[in-house]
Amino acid sequence: MLKDHAKIIHAISVSGEIIGRKKLQKMIYIAKKMEFPFQERFQFHFYGPYSEELTLRVEELCNMGFLDEVKEKKGGYYQYRYTLTEAGQEFLGENTVEMPCLAIA
């Protein structure tokens, strides 16, 4: 179970920070289409691909203290910013994640 969580933490770690829930959903969806080993199931929703499983895992990671979620007011909506915490970095260090390498020609 926590291997799937570690993959999400790894994706956010490589990105540095992810600004926006939709962006996070789309990044994982695209990575999955590029055959990265994400297990979340996606369906198409109002703003593009959406995974309830991914939403729940990110919420669990925030509750465990591995991810930091900052809610910012932007005009008439809220934007979420995700970064890795120190506990998340330690967790990632203890749980290795095998991800394919992208070769861009």
N, CA, C and O atoms as a GROMACS GRO file, in nm:
protein
  420
    1MET      N    1   0.082  -0.119   0.000
    1MET     CA    2   0.000   0.000   0.000
    1MET      C    3   0.086   0.126   0.000
    1MET      O    4   0.060   0.218  -0.077
    2LEU      N    5   0.188   0.131   0.085
    2LEU     CA    6   0.268   0.252   0.094
    2LEU      C    7   0.362   0.269  -0.025
    2LEU      O    8   0.419   0.377  -0.043
    3LYS      N    9   0.379   0.166  -0.106
    3LYS     CA   10   0.459   0.182  -0.228
    3LYS      C   11   0.393   0.280  -0.324
    3LYS      O   12   0.462   0.360  -0.387
    4ASP      N   13   0.262   0.274  -0.334
    4ASP     CA   14   0.189   0.369  -0.420
    4ASP      C   15   0.200   0.511  -0.365
    4ASP      O   16   0.209   0.607  -0.441
    5HIS      N   17   0.200   0.524  -0.234
    5HIS     CA   18   0.218   0.654  -0.171
    5HIS      C   19   0.359   0.707  -0.199
    5HIS      O   20   0.378   0.826  -0.227
    6ALA      N   21   0.457   0.618  -0.192
    6ALA     CA   22   0.597   0.658  -0.215
    6ALA      C   23   0.616   0.707  -0.358
    6ALA      O   24   0.696   0.798  -0.382
    7LYS      N   25   0.545   0.649  -0.453
    7LYS     CA   26   0.556   0.694  -0.593
    7LYS      C   27   0.505   0.837  -0.608
    7LYS      O   28   0.563   0.915  -0.683
    8ILE      N   29   0.398   0.870  -0.538
    8ILE     CA   30   0.345   1.007  -0.544
    8ILE      C   31   0.443   1.103  -0.479
    8ILE      O   32   0.469   1.211  -0.532
    9ILE      N   33   0.497   1.063  -0.364
    9ILE     CA   34   0.597   1.148  -0.297
    9ILE      C   35   0.717   1.169  -0.388
    9ILE      O   36   0.770   1.280  -0.397
   10HIS      N   37   0.760   1.064  -0.456
   10HIS     CA   38   0.874   1.074  -0.548
   10HIS      C   39   0.844   1.174  -0.661
   10HIS      O   40   0.929   1.256  -0.695
   11ALA      N   41   0.725   1.168  -0.716
   11ALA     CA   42   0.687   1.260  -0.825
   11ALA      C   43   0.691   1.404  -0.777
   11ALA      O   44   0.737   1.493  -0.849
   12ILE      N   45   0.642   1.429  -0.658
   12ILE     CA   46   0.643   1.566  -0.604
   12ILE      C   47   0.784   1.608  -0.570
   12ILE      O   48   0.821   1.724  -0.587
   13SER      N   49   0.864   1.515  -0.520
   13SER     CA   50   1.004   1.544  -0.488
   13SER      C   51   1.082   1.585  -0.612
   13SER      O   52   1.159   1.682  -0.607
   14VAL      N   53   1.065   1.514  -0.720
   14VAL     CA   54   1.134   1.544  -0.845
   14VAL      C   55   1.089   1.680  -0.899
   14VAL      O   56   1.169   1.754  -0.957
   15SER      N   57   0.963   1.714  -0.880
   15SER     CA   58   0.909   1.840  -0.929
   15SER      C   59   0.947   1.960  -0.841
   15SER      O   60   0.943   2.074  -0.887
   16GLY      N   61   0.984   1.934  -0.717
   16GLY     CA   62   1.013   2.042  -0.625
   16GLY      C   63   0.888   2.087  -0.553
   16GLY      O   64   0.879   2.075  -0.431
   17GLU      N   65   0.793   2.137  -0.627
   17GLU     CA   66   0.661   2.170  -0.574
   17GLU      C   67   0.562   2.164  -0.689
   17GLU      O   68   0.597   2.186  -0.805
   18ILE      N   69   0.439   2.135  -0.654
   18ILE     CA   70   0.333   2.133  -0.754
   18ILE      C   71   0.226   2.231  -0.708
   18ILE      O   72   0.177   2.224  -0.596
   19ILE      N   73   0.192   2.322  -0.797
   19ILE     CA   74   0.093   2.424  -0.766
   19ILE      C   75  -0.036   2.389  -0.840
   19ILE      O   76  -0.044   2.401  -0.963
   20GLY      N   77  -0.136   2.347  -0.765
   20GLY     CA   78  -0.266   2.317  -0.822
   20GLY      C   79  -0.302   2.169  -0.818
   20GLY      O   80  -0.222   2.083  -0.855
   21ARG      N   81  -0.422   2.141  -0.772
   21ARG     CA   82  -0.471   2.003  -0.768
   21ARG      C   83  -0.491   1.947  -0.908
   21ARG      O   84  -0.459   1.831  -0.934
   22LYS      N   85  -0.544   2.030  -0.998
   22LYS     CA   86  -0.564   1.982  -1.135
   22LYS      C   87  -0.430   1.947  -1.200
   22LYS      O   88  -0.419   1.848  -1.271
   23LYS      N   89  -0.331   2.029  -1.173
   23LYS     CA   90  -0.198   2.005  -1.230
   23LYS      C   91  -0.141   1.872  -1.178
   23LYS      O   92  -0.084   1.795  -1.255
   24LEU      N   93  -0.158   1.847  -1.050
   24LEU     CA   94  -0.111   1.720  -0.992
   24LEU      C   95  -0.181   1.602  -1.058
   24LEU      O   96  -0.117   1.504  -1.094
   25GLN      N   97  -0.313   1.612  -1.072
   25GLN     CA   98  -0.390   1.505  -1.136
   25GLN      C   99  -0.341   1.481  -1.279
   25GLN      O  100  -0.321   1.366  -1.320
   26LYS      N  101  -0.322   1.588  -1.354
   26LYS     CA  102  -0.280   1.575  -1.493
   26LYS      C  103  -0.138   1.522  -1.506
   26LYS      O  104  -0.109   1.444  -1.596
   27MET      N  105  -0.049   1.564  -1.416
   27MET     CA  106   0.089   1.516  -1.420
   27MET      C  107   0.096   1.365  -1.399
   27MET      O  108   0.166   1.294  -1.471
   28ILE      N  109   0.023   1.316  -1.299
   28ILE     CA  110   0.024   1.171  -1.272
   28ILE      C  111  -0.044   1.095  -1.385
   28ILE      O  112   0.001   0.987  -1.422
   29TYR      N  113  -0.151   1.150  -1.439
   29TYR     CA  114  -0.220   1.086  -1.552
   29TYR      C  115  -0.126   1.072  -1.672
   29TYR      O  116  -0.117   0.966  -1.732
   30ILE      N  117  -0.057   1.180  -1.706
   30ILE     CA  118   0.035   1.177  -1.820
   30ILE      C  119   0.150   1.081  -1.793
   30ILE      O  120   0.190   1.005  -1.882
   31ALA      N  121   0.203   1.084  -1.671
   31ALA     CA  122   0.312   0.992  -1.636
   31ALA      C  123   0.264   0.846  -1.650
   31ALA      O  124   0.339   0.761  -1.698
   32LYS      N  125   0.142   0.819  -1.608
   32LYS     CA  126   0.088   0.683  -1.620
   32LYS      C  127   0.075   0.644  -1.767
   32LYS      O  128   0.104   0.530  -1.804
   33LYS      N  129   0.031   0.737  -1.850
   33LYS     CA  130   0.019   0.709  -1.994
   33LYS      C  131   0.156   0.684  -2.057
   33LYS      O  132   0.168   0.613  -2.157
   34MET      N  133   0.261   0.743  -1.998
   34MET     CA  134   0.398   0.723  -2.046
   34MET      C  135   0.460   0.599  -1.983
   34MET      O  136   0.581   0.578  -1.991
   35GLU      N  137   0.375   0.516  -1.919
   35GLU     CA  138   0.412   0.388  -1.861
   35GLU      C  139   0.494   0.398  -1.734
   35GLU      O  140   0.572   0.308  -1.703
   36PHE      N  141   0.478   0.508  -1.659
   36PHE     CA  142   0.531   0.512  -1.524
   36PHE      C  143   0.439   0.425  -1.439
   36PHE      O  144   0.320   0.418  -1.466
   37PRO      N  145   0.492   0.359  -1.337
   37PRO     CA  146   0.413   0.258  -1.264
   37PRO      C  147   0.317   0.313  -1.160
   37PRO      O  148   0.324   0.276  -1.043
   38PHE      N  149   0.228   0.401  -1.200
   38PHE     CA  150   0.124   0.450  -1.109
   38PHE      C  151   0.003   0.359  -1.122
   38PHE      O  152  -0.031   0.317  -1.232
   39GLN      N  153  -0.062   0.329  -1.009
   39GLN     CA  154  -0.174   0.235  -1.007
   39GLN      C  155  -0.311   0.302  -1.006
   39GLN      O  156  -0.413   0.234  -1.021
   40GLU      N  157  -0.315   0.432  -0.989
   40GLU     CA  158  -0.442   0.502  -0.976
   40GLU      C  159  -0.524   0.491  -1.105
   40GLU      O  160  -0.471   0.499  -1.215
   41ARG      N  161  -0.655   0.472  -1.088
   41ARG     CA  162  -0.746   0.469  -1.202
   41ARG      C  163  -0.801   0.609  -1.225
   41ARG      O  164  -0.834   0.680  -1.130
   42PHE      N  165  -0.810   0.647  -1.350
   42PHE     CA  166  -0.857   0.781  -1.386
   42PHE      C  167  -0.986   0.771  -1.466
   42PHE      O  168  -1.010   0.674  -1.537
   43GLN      N  169  -1.068   0.874  -1.452
   43GLN     CA  170  -1.186   0.892  -1.536
   43GLN      C  171  -1.186   1.037  -1.582
   43GLN      O  172  -1.123   1.122  -1.520
   44PHE      N  173  -1.255   1.064  -1.688
   44PHE     CA  174  -1.259   1.201  -1.736
   44PHE      C  175  -1.366   1.278  -1.661
   44PHE      O  176  -1.476   1.228  -1.638
   45HIS      N  177  -1.332   1.400  -1.623
   45HIS     CA  178  -1.416   1.484  -1.540
   45HIS      C  179  -1.426   1.621  -1.605
   45HIS      O  180  -1.383   1.637  -1.719
   46PHE      N  181  -1.480   1.718  -1.537
   46PHE     CA  182  -1.500   1.852  -1.594
   46PHE      C  183  -1.371   1.917  -1.644
   46PHE      O  184  -1.370   1.978  -1.751
   47TYR      N  185  -1.263   1.904  -1.569
   47TYR     CA  186  -1.139   1.974  -1.602
   47TYR      C  187  -1.029   1.881  -1.652
   47TYR      O  188  -0.912   1.919  -1.653
   48GLY      N  189  -1.064   1.761  -1.694
   48GLY     CA  190  -0.966   1.667  -1.745
   48GLY      C  191  -0.966   1.539  -1.665
   48GLY      O  192  -1.063   1.510  -1.594
   49PRO      N  193  -0.859   1.461  -1.675
   49PRO     CA  194  -0.854   1.334  -1.604
   49PRO      C  195  -0.854   1.354  -1.453
   49PRO      O  196  -0.792   1.447  -1.401
   50TYR      N  197  -0.927   1.266  -1.383
   50TYR     CA  198  -0.939   1.278  -1.238
   50TYR      C  199  -0.936   1.139  -1.176
   50TYR      O  200  -0.999   1.046  -1.228
   51SER      N  201  -0.863   1.126  -1.066
   51SER     CA  202  -0.856   1.000  -0.993
   51SER      C  203  -0.894   1.024  -0.847
   51SER      O  204  -0.825   1.097  -0.775
   52GLU      N  205  -1.001   0.963  -0.805
   52GLU     CA  206  -1.041   0.970  -0.664
   52GLU      C  207  -0.934   0.904  -0.577
   52GLU      O  208  -0.907   0.951  -0.466
   53GLU      N  209  -0.873   0.796  -0.627
   53GLU     CA  210  -0.767   0.727  -0.552
   53GLU      C  211  -0.649   0.820  -0.527
   53GLU      O  212  -0.594   0.822  -0.417
   54LEU      N  213  -0.611   0.896  -0.629
   54LEU     CA  214  -0.500   0.991  -0.613
   54LEU      C  215  -0.535   1.098  -0.511
   54LEU      O  216  -0.452   1.134  -0.428
   55THR      N  217  -0.656   1.149  -0.516
   55THR     CA  218  -0.701   1.249  -0.420
   55THR      C  219  -0.692   1.195  -0.278
   55THR      O  220  -0.643   1.263  -0.188
   56LEU      N  221  -0.738   1.073  -0.257
   56LEU     CA  222  -0.734   1.012  -0.124
   56LEU      C  223  -0.591   0.987  -0.078
   56LEU      O  224  -0.560   1.009   0.039
   57ARG      N  225  -0.505   0.942  -0.167
   57ARG     CA  226  -0.365   0.917  -0.129
   57ARG      C  227  -0.294   1.046  -0.092
   57ARG      O  228  -0.218   1.050   0.005
   58VAL      N  229  -0.318   1.152  -0.167
   58VAL     CA  230  -0.257   1.282  -0.136
   58VAL      C  231  -0.308   1.331  -0.001
   58VAL      O  232  -0.231   1.385   0.079
   59GLU      N  233  -0.436   1.315   0.025
   59GLU     CA  234  -0.492   1.354   0.154
   59GLU      C  235  -0.428   1.273   0.267
   59GLU      O  236  -0.395   1.329   0.372
   60GLU      N  237  -0.410   1.143   0.247
   60GLU     CA  238  -0.345   1.059   0.347
   60GLU      C  239  -0.201   1.104   0.370
   60GLU      O  240  -0.155   1.108   0.485
   61LEU      N  241  -0.129   1.136   0.263
   61LEU     CA  242   0.009   1.181   0.277
   61LEU      C  243   0.018   1.312   0.354
   61LEU      O  244   0.111   1.331   0.433
   62CYS      N  245  -0.077   1.400   0.333
   62CYS     CA  246  -0.081   1.525   0.409
   62CYS      C  247  -0.111   1.496   0.557
   62CYS      O  248  -0.049   1.556   0.646
   63ASN      N  249  -0.205   1.406   0.583
   63ASN     CA  250  -0.240   1.370   0.721
   63ASN      C  251  -0.124   1.301   0.793
   63ASN      O  252  -0.108   1.318   0.914
   64MET      N  253  -0.042   1.224   0.721
   64MET     CA  254   0.073   1.157   0.780
   64MET      C  255   0.191   1.252   0.800
   64MET      O  256   0.289   1.218   0.866
   65GLY      N  257   0.181   1.371   0.741
   65GLY     CA  258   0.288   1.469   0.756
   65GLY      C  259   0.399   1.456   0.653
   65GLY      O  260   0.505   1.516   0.670
   66PHE      N  261   0.376   1.380   0.546
   66PHE     CA  262   0.478   1.362   0.442
   66PHE      C  263   0.470   1.471   0.335
   66PHE      O  264   0.570   1.503   0.271
   67LEU      N  265   0.351   1.528   0.315
   67LEU     CA  266   0.332   1.638   0.220
   67LEU      C  267   0.277   1.758   0.294
   67LEU      O  268   0.202   1.746   0.391
   68ASP      N  269   0.316   1.874   0.245
   68ASP     CA  270   0.263   1.999   0.298
   68ASP      C  271   0.170   2.057   0.193
   68ASP      O  272   0.209   2.079   0.079
   69GLU      N  273   0.045   2.081   0.232
   69GLU     CA  274  -0.055   2.138   0.143
   69GLU      C  275  -0.089   2.278   0.193
   69GLU      O  276  -0.137   2.295   0.305
   70VAL      N  277  -0.063   2.378   0.110
   70VAL     CA  278  -0.092   2.516   0.145
   70VAL      C  279  -0.206   2.564   0.056
   70VAL      O  280  -0.198   2.556  -0.066
   71LYS      N  281  -0.312   2.615   0.119
   71LYS     CA  282  -0.430   2.665   0.048
   71LYS      C  283  -0.416   2.816   0.037
   71LYS      O  284  -0.407   2.886   0.138
   72GLU      N  285  -0.414   2.868  -0.087
   72GLU     CA  286  -0.398   3.010  -0.111
   72GLU      C  287  -0.520   3.066  -0.183
   72GLU      O  288  -0.572   3.004  -0.276
   73LYS      N  289  -0.565   3.181  -0.140
   73LYS     CA  290  -0.678   3.248  -0.206
   73LYS      C  291  -0.626   3.323  -0.327
   73LYS      O  292  -0.539   3.408  -0.314
   74LYS      N  293  -0.678   3.291  -0.445
   74LYS     CA  294  -0.641   3.356  -0.570
   74LYS      C  295  -0.767   3.409  -0.635
   74LYS      O  296  -0.841   3.332  -0.697
   75GLY      N  297  -0.793   3.536  -0.623
   75GLY     CA  298  -0.914   3.592  -0.683
   75GLY      C  299  -1.038   3.528  -0.625
   75GLY      O  300  -1.064   3.539  -0.505
   76GLY      N  301  -1.115   3.462  -0.710
   76GLY     CA  302  -1.239   3.399  -0.667
   76GLY      C  303  -1.227   3.250  -0.641
   76GLY      O  304  -1.329   3.181  -0.630
   77TYR      N  305  -1.106   3.198  -0.632
   77TYR     CA  306  -1.090   3.055  -0.609
   77TYR      C  307  -0.970   3.030  -0.518
   77TYR      O  308  -0.894   3.122  -0.487
   78TYR      N  309  -0.956   2.905  -0.476
   78TYR     CA  310  -0.841   2.865  -0.394
   78TYR      C  311  -0.747   2.781  -0.477
   78TYR      O  312  -0.789   2.701  -0.561
   79GLN      N  313  -0.619   2.799  -0.453
   79GLN     CA  314  -0.516   2.722  -0.522
   79GLN      C  315  -0.436   2.648  -0.415
   79GLN      O  316  -0.410   2.702  -0.307
   80TYR      N  317  -0.398   2.524  -0.444
   80TYR     CA  318  -0.326   2.442  -0.349
   80TYR      C  319  -0.182   2.422  -0.396
   80TYR      O  320  -0.156   2.402  -0.515
   81ARG      N  321  -0.090   2.429  -0.300
   81ARG     CA  322   0.053   2.414  -0.329
   81ARG      C  323   0.103   2.294  -0.248
   81ARG      O  324   0.086   2.288  -0.126
   82TYR      N  325   0.166   2.199  -0.317
   82TYR     CA  326   0.216   2.078  -0.252
   82TYR      C  327   0.368   2.075  -0.254
   82TYR      O  328   0.431   2.094  -0.359
   83THR      N  329   0.426   2.052  -0.137
   83THR     CA  330   0.569   2.034  -0.124
   83THR      C  331   0.596   1.918  -0.030
   83THR      O  332   0.510   1.878   0.048
   84LEU      N  333   0.716   1.865  -0.039
   84LEU     CA  334   0.759   1.754   0.045
   84LEU      C  335   0.808   1.807   0.178
   84LEU      O  336   0.878   1.908   0.183
   85THR      N  337   0.771   1.741   0.287
   85THR     CA  338   0.821   1.779   0.420
   85THR      C  339   0.947   1.699   0.450
   85THR      O  340   0.985   1.610   0.373
   86GLU      N  341   1.012   1.731   0.561
   86GLU     CA  342   1.130   1.655   0.602
   86GLU      C  343   1.094   1.510   0.630
   86GLU      O  344   1.169   1.419   0.595
   87ALA      N  345   0.978   1.488   0.692
   87ALA     CA  346   0.932   1.352   0.718
   87ALA      C  347   0.909   1.277   0.586
   87ALA      O  348   0.936   1.158   0.576
   88GLY      N  349   0.860   1.347   0.486
   88GLY     CA  350   0.841   1.287   0.353
   88GLY      C  351   0.973   1.250   0.288
   88GLY      O  352   0.984   1.146   0.224
   89GLN      N  353   1.073   1.336   0.305
   89GLN     CA  354   1.206   1.306   0.250
   89GLN      C  355   1.266   1.183   0.319
   89GLN      O  356   1.328   1.099   0.254
   90GLU      N  357   1.248   1.174   0.451
   90GLU     CA  358   1.298   1.057   0.524
   90GLU      C  359   1.226   0.931   0.479
   90GLU      O  360   1.288   0.827   0.458
   91PHE      N  361   1.094   0.940   0.464
   91PHE     CA  362   1.015   0.826   0.418
   91PHE      C  363   1.062   0.780   0.281
   91PHE      O  364   1.077   0.660   0.256
   92LEU      N  365   1.087   0.876   0.192
   92LEU     CA  366   1.133   0.843   0.057
   92LEU      C  367   1.272   0.781   0.061
   92LEU      O  368   1.302   0.692  -0.019
   93GLY      N  369   1.356   0.827   0.153
   93GLY     CA  370   1.490   0.770   0.168
   93GLY      C  371   1.487   0.626   0.216
   93GLY      O  372   1.574   0.547   0.180
   94GLU      N  373   1.387   0.592   0.297
   94GLU     CA  374   1.374   0.456   0.350
   94GLU      C  375   1.299   0.363   0.255
   94GLU      O  376   1.312   0.241   0.266
   95ASN      N  377   1.224   0.418   0.163
   95ASN     CA  378   1.143   0.338   0.069
   95ASN      C  379   1.183   0.374  -0.073
   95ASN      O  380   1.136   0.473  -0.128
   96THR      N  381   1.269   0.294  -0.130
   96THR     CA  382   1.314   0.322  -0.266
   96THR      C  383   1.201   0.298  -0.365
   96THR      O  384   1.120   0.208  -0.349
   97VAL      N  385   1.200   0.382  -0.466
   97VAL     CA  386   1.095   0.375  -0.569
   97VAL      C  387   1.164   0.356  -0.704
   97VAL      O  388   1.254   0.431  -0.740
   98GLU      N  389   1.120   0.256  -0.777
   98GLU     CA  390   1.172   0.230  -0.911
   98GLU      C  391   1.087   0.301  -1.012
   98GLU      O  392   0.971   0.266  -1.033
   99MET      N  393   1.146   0.403  -1.075
   99MET     CA  394   1.076   0.477  -1.180
   99MET      C  395   1.160   0.471  -1.306
   99MET      O  396   1.283   0.477  -1.299
  100PRO      N  397   1.096   0.460  -1.423
  100PRO     CA  398   1.172   0.458  -1.547
  100PRO      C  399   1.239   0.594  -1.573
  100PRO      O  400   1.195   0.698  -1.525
  101CYS      N  401   1.344   0.588  -1.649
  101CYS     CA  402   1.416   0.710  -1.687
  101CYS      C  403   1.359   0.760  -1.818
  101CYS      O  404   1.328   0.680  -1.907
  102LEU      N  405   1.344   0.890  -1.830
  102LEU     CA  406   1.297   0.947  -1.957
  102LEU      C  407   1.417   0.978  -2.043
  102LEU      O  408   1.507   1.052  -2.001
  103ALA      N  409   1.420   0.926  -2.160
  103ALA     CA  410   1.526   0.958  -2.256
  103ALA      C  411   1.466   1.048  -2.363
  103ALA      O  412   1.384   1.005  -2.443
  104ILE      N  413   1.509   1.174  -2.364
  104ILE     CA  414   1.458   1.268  -2.459
  104ILE      C  415   1.565   1.291  -2.565
  104ILE      O  416   1.677   1.332  -2.534
  105ALA      N  417   1.529   1.264  -2.689
  105ALA     CA  418   1.629   1.276  -2.796
  105ALA      C  419   1.628   1.413  -2.857
  105ALA      O  420   1.706   1.440  -2.949
   0.00000   0.00000   0.00000
